[in-house]
Amino acid sequence: MPRRVRLALVAMSLSVLIVTALPIVRELTRRTDIWWTPRTMLVPLADSADRVEIYVHGQPLAKLIQAGQVQILEEGRPVSLGAGDVGLRFNNSDRVRAERLPRLLLSAALFGAAALYLLFLVIGRLVYREERAR
């Protein structure tokens, strides 16, 4: 295989290797705390029933709040909490990771194939037998 052709194939293989490695590196270096619901968008207790249930002494928190049994001290006097006083934040990292998994697996497979191709190219295993005899 002519030297120019081999160098061109090595350059193309390296570029494919870099392009397929970028999503993997980005995912591995991403902060894990960015998937929490923002504090300004707290989910009310009633709207979060499909994802979480909070129990206090074996009773649902929503039921206790409706009955006025949950209180906090505010300036030294007890105040009953209302339904609007309780908000929840969710960590959605598991859902985001599940959505990204197929793309990351594809990137990893392409990375492996490009690395294998580059290895064969560098060690000369892609040369035809007729070319070796020359």
C-alpha positions in Angstrom: 0.0 0.0 0.0 1.5 3.4 -1.0 2.6 5.6 1.9 0.3 8.4 1.0 -2.7 6.1 0.9 -1.7 4.6 4.3 -1.3 8.1 5.8 -4.7 9.3 4.5 -6.4 6.2 5.9 -4.6 6.7 9.3 -5.8 10.4 9.3 -9.4 9.4 8.5 -9.3 6.6 11.1 -8.1 9.0 13.8 -10.8 11.5 12.9 -13.5 8.8 13.2 -11.9 7.7 16.5 -12.0 11.2 17.9 -15.6 11.9 16.7 -16.9 8.6 18.2 -15.0 9.2 21.5 -16.4 12.7 22.1 -19.9 11.6 23.3 -18.4 9.0 25.6 -16.0 11.5 27.2 -18.7 14.1 27.5 -21.0 11.6 29.3 -18.2 10.5 31.7 -17.2 14.0 32.6 -20.7 15.5 33.0 -21.8 16.7 36.4 -24.2 14.4 38.1 -26.1 17.0 40.1 -27.6 19.0 37.1 -30.6 16.8 36.7 -32.4 17.8 39.8 -35.6 19.8 39.4 -34.8 23.5 39.8 -35.8 25.1 43.1 -38.0 27.6 41.2 -40.0 24.7 39.7 -40.7 22.6 42.8 -43.4 20.0 42.2 -46.4 20.2 44.5 -47.1 17.2 46.6 -50.4 16.5 44.9 -48.7 16.4 41.4 -45.9 14.1 42.5 -48.1 11.2 43.5 -47.2 9.2 40.4 -43.5 9.3 41.3 -43.2 9.5 45.0 -45.2 8.9 48.2 -43.9 10.3 51.5 -45.0 8.6 54.8 -44.7 9.9 58.3 -45.3 7.4 61.1 -46.9 5.1 58.6 -49.4 7.7 57.2 -49.2 9.5 53.9 -47.9 13.1 54.2 -50.6 14.5 52.0 -53.3 13.1 54.3 -51.5 14.5 57.4 -51.3 18.0 55.8 -55.0 18.0 54.8 -55.9 17.1 58.4 -53.6 19.9 59.7 -51.4 17.6 61.7 -48.1 18.8 60.3 -46.8 21.9 62.0 -43.6 23.9 62.1 -42.4 26.6 64.5 -42.4 30.0 63.0 -41.2 32.8 65.3 -41.8 30.6 68.4 -45.4 29.7 67.6 -46.7 26.5 65.8 -48.1 27.0 62.3 -49.9 24.2 60.4 -48.5 23.4 56.9 -50.8 23.6 53.9 -50.6 21.6 50.7 -48.9 24.6 48.9 -46.1 24.7 51.6 -44.6 21.4 50.5 -42.7 21.1 47.3 -40.6 18.3 45.9 -37.4 18.1 43.8 -36.7 15.1 41.7 -33.4 13.7 40.4 -34.0 12.8 36.7 -30.6 11.5 36.0 -31.8 7.9 35.6 -34.3 8.9 33.0 -31.8 11.0 31.1 -29.2 8.2 31.2 -31.7 5.7 29.9 -32.5 8.0 26.9 -28.8 8.4 26.1 -27.8 4.8 26.4 -28.5 3.6 22.9 -26.4 6.5 21.4 -23.6 5.8 23.8 -23.5 2.1 22.9 -23.4 3.0 19.2 -20.6 5.4 19.8 -18.7 2.8 21.8 -19.2 0.2 19.1 -18.0 2.6 16.4 -15.0 3.6 18.5 -14.0 0.0 18.9 -14.4 -0.7 15.2 -12.3 2.4 14.3 -9.7 1.5 16.8 -9.4 -2.0 15.5 -9.2 -0.7 11.9 -6.5 1.7 12.9 -4.6 -1.0 14.6 -4.7 -3.3 11.6 -3.7 -0.4 9.4 -0.7 0.6 11.5 0.6 -3.0 11.8 0.2 -3.6 8.1 -2.5 -6.4 8.3 -4.6 -4.7 5.6 -2.1 -5.1 2.8 -3.0 -7.5 0.0 -0.8 -10.6 -0.5 0.2 -9.4 -4.0 1.5 -6.2 -2.6 3.6 -8.0 0.0 5.5 -9.9 -2.7 6.7 -6.7 -4.4 
